[in-house]
Amino acid sequence: MSVLLVEDDMSIAIVITAALEDEGFSVTHCDTIAERDRLLGERGYEALVTDVMLPDGDGIETIDRARALHPDMPIVILSAQNTLDTAVRATDTGAFEYFPKPFDIDELARTVRQAAGNAQGKVSRGDEPLGDGLPLVGRSPAMQTVFRMITRVLRNDLTVLILGESGTGKELVAEAIHQLGNRRNGPFIAVNTAAIPAELIESELFGHEKGAFTGAVARHVGKFEQAAGGTLFLDEIGDMPMQAQTRLLRALQSGTVRRVGGREEIRLDTRIIAATNKDLEPEIAAGRFREDLYYRLNVVPIHMPPLRDRSDDIEVLARHFLQHAANEGLPRRQLTPEAAELLSRQPWRGNVRELKNFIYRLALLAREDTIDVDSVVPLLAQEPVGTQQAGVQEGGDIASAISHWLSVERPASGTIYERAMAAVERPLFAEVLRDTGGNQLRAAQALGINRNTLRKRLSELALDPEEFARRS
């Protein structure tokens, strides 16, 4: 079996060639698109392995020329431009597989063997080009895995379950699947299932007829019908009431819904994407989530990594958010490498959402156009304790944390009290808001302070109670 390898980095080409030859392939190597086309014009190959950025052009943009010569030849694409856009472009060509660099050489060799022996494994090509400007950002291996999973579900309507902590970008993944998939011309309807009162959730999802219950003065079209021809995104599915879970399962099994108080069975034409920040298996064991619904939803799971597992992406994300902040009218700022490195060392318990909020606050409050370490440190001191590198250690106490904070931060004389109070007060309020689900009345009662005092301090500390509201 023969493979044509198009790669302009000689060291990578040598490694790939050796791995493929160990698999029994005969490898022909070239390093330009022009040479690729010449070789393909002379003979056929069992597979084509090609880089994207080549000396004389873009390997993806010119892939049609290779396909015209050999329509059934499987193609494996390699790229150092590890973005979702590149992954989608690669998949949209009908490529058998896409590998972001660096990649596992053994996995590449196995994939080429599979491609050569199974031409039916190719992804079908879409009718329209896919756009760029996608909101998902990251080049870490963890995010590359997410991008590759996204590309696998673009040309089908399989149900997707997105799993991950709050703030990791689960809704962005759902939007990307919709915007880049076959249903992109239809509506994208997002429903936070935990935010809807239990007594109203069936009406919201499935609709109701006039007179179905007290207050139903007119027919209401539910979210399933609103999403016809498009995608229905059920966020925080793990918090859905049990009765609504039963009706959702029935809808997924039958492919139909019935409005509350209605008799007509309405045929569904909707892709379902669900998401949760909960581990559903313990919820199933505790009787709070239906096991049969879990298996209906978990057809294709996509795991969103927490930001602490993709620290290499923090600098890219920070610069991305600074650009977006400027586009939205905030001052245009630049980030020094040292400041970016400091941000990359933070755990960011609130994940990408917390980092975004911090960067926007930094863009607003920084005194210079170039943000350096001295600009970042004071704001980091105001972040919740769990976010700071110099925070309270597990099992430690406040006194030792303050001692540690003083030794690490070394605040200037005359600022110690103000900065220490901010460093303690902000995480204290944040934790109480988190415990009370953002309810200011309960938070004030727990703290033992007046509600108006709480509101004033929250405003001064740039804490938004809505960020702590329980998303159900």
C-alpha positions as CSV (number, residue, x, y, z in Angstrom):
1,M,0.0,0.0,0.0
2,S,1.3,3.5,-0.9
3,V,0.8,6.8,0.9
4,L,1.6,10.3,-0.4
5,L,2.9,12.5,2.4
6,V,2.9,16.3,1.9
7,E,4.9,17.9,4.7
8,D,7.5,20.8,4.5
9,D,9.0,20.2,7.9
10,M,11.6,17.6,7.2
11,S,12.0,16.4,10.8
12,I,8.2,15.7,11.0
13,A,8.3,14.1,7.6
14,I,11.0,11.7,8.7
15,V,9.2,10.6,11.8
16,I,5.9,10.1,9.9
17,T,7.6,8.2,7.1
18,A,9.3,5.8,9.6
19,A,6.0,5.2,11.4
20,L,4.0,4.5,8.2
21,E,6.7,2.2,6.8
22,D,6.6,0.2,10.1
23,E,2.9,-0.2,9.3
24,G,3.8,-1.7,5.9
25,F,3.2,1.4,3.7
26,S,5.4,2.6,0.9
27,V,5.7,6.4,1.5
28,T,6.3,9.0,-1.2
29,H,7.2,12.4,0.3
30,C,6.9,15.9,-1.2
31,D,6.8,19.4,0.4
32,T,4.7,21.6,-1.9
33,I,1.2,21.6,-3.4
34,A,2.6,21.8,-6.9
35,E,4.6,18.6,-6.4
36,R,1.6,17.0,-4.8
37,D,-0.5,17.6,-7.8
38,R,2.2,16.4,-10.2
39,L,2.6,13.1,-8.3
40,L,-1.2,12.6,-8.0
41,G,-1.4,13.2,-11.8
42,E,1.0,10.4,-12.4
43,R,-0.6,7.7,-10.2
44,G,-3.0,6.9,-7.3
45,Y,-2.3,6.3,-3.6
46,E,-4.2,4.5,-0.9
47,A,-4.1,7.6,1.2
48,L,-3.0,11.2,1.2
49,V,-1.5,12.7,4.4
50,T,-1.0,16.5,4.1
51,D,0.0,19.5,6.1
52,V,-2.1,22.7,5.8
53,M,0.4,25.5,5.6
54,L,2.8,24.7,2.8
55,P,5.4,26.9,1.0
56,D,3.1,27.5,-2.1
57,G,-0.3,27.6,-0.5
58,D,-3.0,26.3,1.8
59,G,-3.3,22.5,1.8
60,I,-7.0,22.7,2.7
61,E,-8.0,25.3,0.1
62,T,-6.4,23.3,-2.7
63,I,-7.7,19.9,-1.7
64,D,-10.3,20.0,-4.4
65,R,-7.6,19.6,-7.0
66,A,-6.4,16.4,-5.3
67,R,-10.0,15.1,-5.0
68,A,-10.6,15.8,-8.7
69,L,-7.7,13.5,-9.6
70,H,-8.7,10.7,-7.1
71,P,-12.2,11.2,-5.7
72,D,-12.1,8.1,-3.5
73,M,-8.7,8.6,-2.0
74,P,-9.0,9.1,1.8
75,I,-7.2,12.2,3.1
76,V,-5.7,12.8,6.6
77,I,-4.9,16.5,7.4
78,L,-2.2,17.7,9.8
79,S,-2.1,21.3,11.1
80,A,-0.2,23.5,13.5
81,Q,-3.0,26.0,13.3
82,N,-4.9,24.4,16.1
83,T,-8.2,26.3,16.0
84,L,-11.8,25.1,15.7
85,D,-12.0,26.9,12.4
86,T,-9.1,24.8,11.0
87,A,-10.7,21.6,12.4
88,V,-14.0,22.4,10.8
89,R,-12.4,23.4,7.5
90,A,-10.5,20.1,7.5
91,T,-13.7,18.1,8.2
92,D,-15.7,20.1,5.7
93,T,-13.4,18.9,2.9
94,G,-14.5,15.3,3.6
95,A,-11.2,14.5,5.3
96,F,-11.0,11.1,6.9
97,E,-9.4,12.6,10.0
98,Y,-7.7,15.8,11.3
99,F,-4.7,15.8,13.5
100,P,-3.5,19.0,15.3
101,K,0.2,19.2,15.9
102,P,1.8,17.8,18.0
103,F,0.1,14.5,17.6
104,D,0.5,10.9,18.7
105,I,2.5,9.3,15.9
106,D,1.2,5.8,16.7
107,E,-2.4,7.1,16.5
108,L,-1.6,8.7,13.2
109,A,-0.2,5.5,11.8
110,R,-3.2,3.5,12.9
111,T,-5.6,6.1,11.4
112,V,-3.8,6.0,8.0
113,R,-4.1,2.2,8.0
114,Q,-7.8,2.5,8.8
115,A,-8.3,5.1,6.2
116,A,-6.5,3.1,3.5
117,G,-8.6,0.0,4.3
118,N,-11.9,1.8,4.8
119,A,-12.8,4.4,2.3
120,Q,-16.4,4.4,3.6
121,G,-15.2,6.1,6.8
122,K,-15.0,9.5,5.3
123,V,-17.2,12.3,6.6
124,S,-19.7,13.6,4.0
125,R,-19.1,17.0,2.6
126,G,-21.4,19.9,3.3
127,D,-23.1,21.9,0.7
128,E,-21.9,25.3,1.9
129,P,-18.6,26.7,3.2
130,L,-18.4,27.1,7.0
131,G,-17.6,30.5,8.5
132,D,-14.9,31.7,10.9
133,G,-15.1,34.0,13.9
134,L,-16.2,31.2,16.2
135,P,-16.2,32.1,19.9
136,L,-14.4,29.0,21.1
137,V,-10.7,29.7,21.7
138,G,-7.9,27.4,22.6
139,R,-4.9,25.5,21.2
140,S,-4.3,23.1,24.1
141,P,-4.5,19.4,23.6
142,A,-7.7,19.3,25.8
143,M,-9.4,21.8,23.5
144,Q,-8.2,20.1,20.4
145,T,-10.1,17.0,21.6
146,V,-13.2,19.1,22.0
147,F,-12.8,20.6,18.5
148,R,-12.4,17.1,17.0
149,M,-15.5,15.9,18.7
150,I,-17.4,18.9,17.4
151,T,-16.4,18.1,13.8
152,R,-17.7,14.6,14.2
153,V,-21.3,15.6,14.9
154,L,-21.7,18.4,12.4
155,R,-23.0,16.3,9.5
156,N,-25.5,14.3,11.6
157,D,-28.3,14.9,14.1
158,L,-27.1,12.7,16.9
159,T,-28.0,13.9,20.4
160,V,-25.0,15.5,22.2
161,L,-24.5,15.7,26.0
162,I,-21.9,18.4,27.0
163,L,-20.4,17.9,30.4
164,G,-18.3,20.3,32.3
165,E,-18.0,22.7,35.2
166,S,-19.8,26.0,35.2
167,G,-18.0,28.7,33.1
168,T,-16.2,26.3,30.8
169,G,-18.2,27.3,27.7
170,K,-20.8,24.5,27.2
171,E,-23.3,26.8,25.5
172,L,-20.6,28.0,23.1
173,V,-20.0,24.4,22.1
174,A,-23.7,23.9,21.5
175,E,-23.9,27.1,19.4
176,A,-20.9,26.0,17.4
177,I,-22.5,22.7,16.6
178,H,-25.6,24.4,15.5
179,Q,-23.9,27.2,13.5
180,L,-21.6,24.9,11.7
181,G,-23.9,22.0,11.2
182,N,-26.7,21.0,8.8
183,R,-29.3,22.9,10.8
184,R,-27.6,26.3,10.9
185,N,-30.4,27.9,8.8
186,G,-32.9,27.0,11.5
187,P,-33.4,28.5,15.0
188,F,-31.1,27.9,18.0
189,I,-33.3,27.8,21.1
190,A,-31.5,27.7,24.5
191,V,-33.4,26.8,27.7
192,N,-31.9,26.9,31.2
193,T,-34.0,24.1,32.6
194,A,-33.1,24.9,36.2
195,A,-34.2,28.5,35.9
196,I,-37.8,27.6,35.1
197,P,-40.1,27.0,38.1
198,A,-41.0,23.2,38.3
199,E,-44.7,23.9,37.8
200,L,-44.0,25.7,34.5
201,I,-41.3,23.7,32.9
202,E,-43.6,21.3,31.0
203,S,-45.5,24.3,29.6
204,E,-42.3,26.0,28.6
205,L,-40.9,23.0,26.9
206,F,-44.0,21.4,25.3
207,G,-46.4,24.3,25.2
208,H,-50.0,24.5,26.4
209,E,-53.5,24.9,25.1
210,K,-55.8,27.7,26.1
211,G,-57.5,26.9,29.3
212,A,-55.2,24.0,30.2
213,F,-54.6,25.5,33.6
214,T,-55.4,28.7,35.6
215,G,-53.8,31.6,33.8
216,A,-53.5,29.8,30.4
217,V,-55.5,32.5,28.5
218,A,-54.1,31.6,25.1
219,R,-52.2,28.8,23.3
220,H,-48.5,28.8,24.0
221,V,-46.0,27.2,21.6
222,G,-43.3,25.4,23.6
223,K,-39.5,25.4,23.0
224,F,-39.6,22.1,21.1
225,E,-41.9,23.6,18.5
226,Q,-40.0,26.9,18.4
227,A,-36.8,24.9,17.6
228,A,-38.4,23.2,14.6
229,G,-35.8,22.8,11.9
230,G,-33.1,23.8,14.2
231,T,-31.5,23.0,17.6
232,L,-32.9,22.9,21.1
233,F,-30.2,23.4,23.8
234,L,-31.3,22.1,27.2
235,D,-28.8,23.6,29.7
236,E,-28.3,22.3,33.2
237,I,-30.3,19.2,32.4
238,G,-29.2,17.6,35.7
239,D,-31.5,20.0,37.6
240,M,-34.6,19.2,35.6
241,P,-37.6,18.1,37.8
242,M,-38.3,14.3,37.7
243,Q,-41.8,14.8,36.2
244,A,-40.4,16.9,33.3
245,Q,-37.6,14.3,32.8
246,T,-40.3,11.6,32.3
247,R,-42.1,13.8,29.6
248,L,-38.7,14.6,28.0
249,L,-37.9,10.9,27.8
250,R,-41.2,10.2,26.1
251,A,-40.6,13.0,23.6
252,L,-37.2,11.6,22.7
253,Q,-38.5,8.1,22.4
254,S,-41.5,8.9,20.3
255,G,-40.2,11.9,18.4
256,T,-43.4,13.7,19.2
257,V,-44.7,16.2,21.8
258,R,-48.1,17.0,23.1
259,R,-49.0,20.4,24.5
260,V,-50.2,20.5,28.1
261,G,-54.0,20.2,27.9
262,G,-53.8,19.2,24.2
263,R,-54.5,16.0,22.3
264,E,-52.6,16.5,19.1
265,E,-49.2,14.7,18.8
266,I,-46.8,17.1,17.2
267,R,-43.9,15.5,15.2
268,L,-40.5,16.8,16.2
269,D,-37.9,18.1,13.7
270,T,-35.3,19.3,16.3
271,R,-31.8,18.4,17.2
272,I,-31.3,18.0,20.9
273,I,-28.1,19.1,22.7
274,A,-28.1,18.9,26.5
275,A,-25.5,20.2,29.0
276,T,-24.9,19.8,32.7
277,N,-22.2,20.7,35.3
278,K,-23.2,17.7,37.4
279,D,-21.9,14.2,37.5
280,L,-25.1,12.5,36.4
281,E,-24.2,9.0,37.6
282,P,-24.4,9.9,41.3
283,E,-27.6,11.7,40.5
284,I,-29.0,8.5,39.0
285,A,-27.9,6.5,42.0
286,A,-29.6,9.0,44.3
287,G,-32.8,8.7,42.3
288,R,-32.7,12.3,41.1
289,F,-32.1,11.6,37.4
290,R,-33.6,9.0,35.2
291,E,-31.1,6.4,34.0
292,D,-33.0,5.8,30.8
293,L,-33.1,9.5,30.0
294,Y,-29.3,9.6,30.6
295,Y,-28.7,7.0,28.0
296,R,-31.0,8.8,25.6
297,L,-29.1,12.0,26.0
298,N,-25.6,10.6,26.2
299,V,-25.3,9.5,22.6
300,V,-22.2,11.6,21.9
301,P,-20.6,13.0,25.1
302,I,-18.3,16.1,24.9
303,H,-16.3,16.8,28.0
304,M,-15.4,20.5,28.4
305,P,-12.1,20.8,30.3
306,P,-11.8,23.2,33.3
307,L,-9.4,26.1,32.7
308,R,-6.9,24.7,35.2
309,D,-6.4,21.7,32.8
310,R,-5.7,24.0,29.8
311,S,-3.4,26.7,31.3
312,D,-1.6,27.0,28.0
313,D,-4.8,28.7,26.6
314,I,-5.0,31.4,29.3
315,E,-2.8,33.9,27.5
316,V,-4.6,33.3,24.2
317,L,-8.0,33.7,26.0
318,A,-6.8,36.9,27.9
319,R,-5.7,38.6,24.7
320,H,-8.9,37.5,22.9
321,F,-11.0,39.0,25.7
322,L,-9.0,42.2,25.6
323,Q,-9.7,42.5,21.9
324,H,-13.4,41.9,22.5
325,A,-13.5,44.4,25.3
326,A,-12.0,47.0,23.0
327,N,-14.6,46.2,20.4
328,E,-17.3,46.8,22.9
329,G,-16.1,50.2,23.8
330,L,-13.6,49.7,26.6
331,P,-10.1,51.1,26.4
332,R,-7.8,49.2,24.1
333,R,-5.1,47.4,26.2
334,Q,-2.1,45.3,25.6
335,L,-0.8,42.6,27.9
336,T,2.9,42.2,28.7
337,P,4.3,38.6,28.6
338,E,5.0,38.8,32.3
339,A,1.4,39.7,33.1
340,A,0.1,37.0,30.8
341,E,2.4,34.5,32.6
342,L,1.0,35.6,36.0
343,L,-2.5,35.1,34.8
344,S,-1.6,31.6,33.5
345,R,-0.5,30.6,37.0
346,Q,-4.0,31.3,38.5
347,P,-6.4,28.4,39.1
348,W,-9.5,30.3,37.8
349,R,-12.1,28.3,39.8
350,G,-14.8,30.0,37.8
351,N,-13.1,28.9,34.5
352,V,-13.4,30.9,31.3
353,R,-16.3,32.9,32.5
354,E,-14.3,34.2,35.5
355,L,-11.3,34.9,33.4
356,K,-13.4,36.9,30.9
357,N,-15.0,39.0,33.7
358,F,-11.5,39.6,35.2
359,I,-10.1,40.7,31.9
360,Y,-13.0,43.1,31.2
361,R,-12.5,44.5,34.7
362,L,-8.8,44.9,34.0
363,A,-9.4,46.6,30.7
364,L,-11.7,49.1,32.5
365,L,-9.6,49.8,35.6
366,A,-6.0,49.6,34.3
367,R,-4.3,53.0,34.3
368,E,-2.0,52.4,31.4
369,D,-2.6,51.1,27.9
370,T,0.0,48.4,28.5
371,I,-1.1,46.0,31.3
372,D,1.9,44.8,33.4
373,V,2.2,42.7,36.5
374,D,1.7,45.8,38.7
375,S,-1.6,46.4,37.1
376,V,-2.8,42.7,37.5
377,V,-1.7,42.1,41.1
378,P,-4.1,44.5,42.9
379,L,-7.1,43.1,41.0
380,L,-6.0,39.5,41.7
381,A,-6.0,40.4,45.4
382,Q,-9.7,41.2,45.1
383,E,-10.5,37.8,43.5
384,P,-12.1,35.1,45.6
385,V,-9.7,33.2,47.7
386,G,-9.9,30.0,45.7
387,T,-8.8,32.0,42.6
388,Q,-5.6,33.4,44.1
389,Q,-2.4,31.5,44.1
390,A,-1.7,32.9,47.5
391,G,-5.0,32.1,48.9
392,V,-6.1,30.1,52.0
393,Q,-4.7,26.6,51.7
394,E,-7.0,23.6,52.3
395,G,-7.1,23.0,56.0
396,G,-5.5,26.3,56.8
397,D,-6.8,29.3,58.8
398,I,-7.3,33.0,58.1
399,A,-4.3,34.1,60.1
400,S,-1.9,31.8,58.2
401,A,-3.5,32.9,54.9
402,I,-2.9,36.6,55.8
403,S,0.7,35.9,56.8
404,H,1.2,34.1,53.5
405,W,-0.5,36.9,51.6
406,L,1.7,39.6,53.1
407,S,4.9,37.6,52.4
408,V,3.9,37.0,48.7
409,E,2.1,40.3,47.8
410,R,4.3,42.7,49.9
411,P,1.8,45.6,49.6
412,A,3.2,49.1,49.8
413,S,3.1,50.8,53.1
414,G,-0.1,52.8,53.6
415,T,-2.2,50.4,51.4
416,I,-2.0,47.3,53.6
417,Y,-5.4,47.7,55.4
418,E,-7.4,48.7,52.3
419,R,-5.9,45.8,50.2
420,A,-6.2,43.2,52.9
421,M,-9.9,44.1,53.6
422,A,-10.6,43.9,49.8
423,A,-8.7,40.5,49.7
424,V,-10.8,39.1,52.5
425,E,-14.2,40.9,52.0
426,R,-14.6,40.1,48.4
427,P,-14.1,36.3,48.6
428,L,-16.2,36.3,51.8
429,F,-19.2,37.9,50.0
430,A,-18.6,35.7,47.0
431,E,-18.8,32.5,49.0
432,V,-21.9,33.6,50.9
433,L,-23.6,34.6,47.5
434,R,-22.6,31.2,46.1
435,D,-24.1,29.4,49.1
436,T,-27.3,31.4,48.8
437,G,-27.6,31.2,45.1
438,G,-27.2,34.9,44.6
439,N,-30.2,35.8,46.9
440,Q,-29.2,39.1,48.5
441,L,-31.7,39.0,51.3
442,R,-30.5,35.6,52.5
443,A,-26.9,36.6,52.0
444,A,-27.4,39.8,54.1
445,Q,-29.0,37.6,56.8
446,A,-26.2,35.1,56.8
447,L,-23.6,37.9,57.0
448,G,-25.5,39.7,59.7
449,I,-25.5,43.0,57.9
450,N,-28.2,45.3,56.4
451,R,-29.3,44.5,52.9
452,N,-28.6,48.0,51.7
453,T,-25.1,47.8,53.1
454,L,-24.6,44.5,51.2
455,R,-25.8,46.1,48.0
456,K,-23.4,49.0,48.4
457,R,-20.4,46.8,49.1
458,L,-21.2,44.5,46.2
459,S,-21.3,47.4,43.9
460,E,-18.0,48.7,45.2
461,L,-16.4,45.3,45.0
462,A,-17.7,44.7,41.4
463,L,-19.6,41.6,42.5
464,D,-22.7,40.8,40.5
465,P,-25.2,38.6,42.4
466,E,-26.5,37.3,39.0
467,E,-23.2,35.5,38.5
468,F,-24.0,33.4,41.6
469,A,-27.7,32.7,40.7
470,R,-28.2,29.0,40.6
471,R,-28.6,28.0,37.0
472,S,-31.0,25.2,36.8
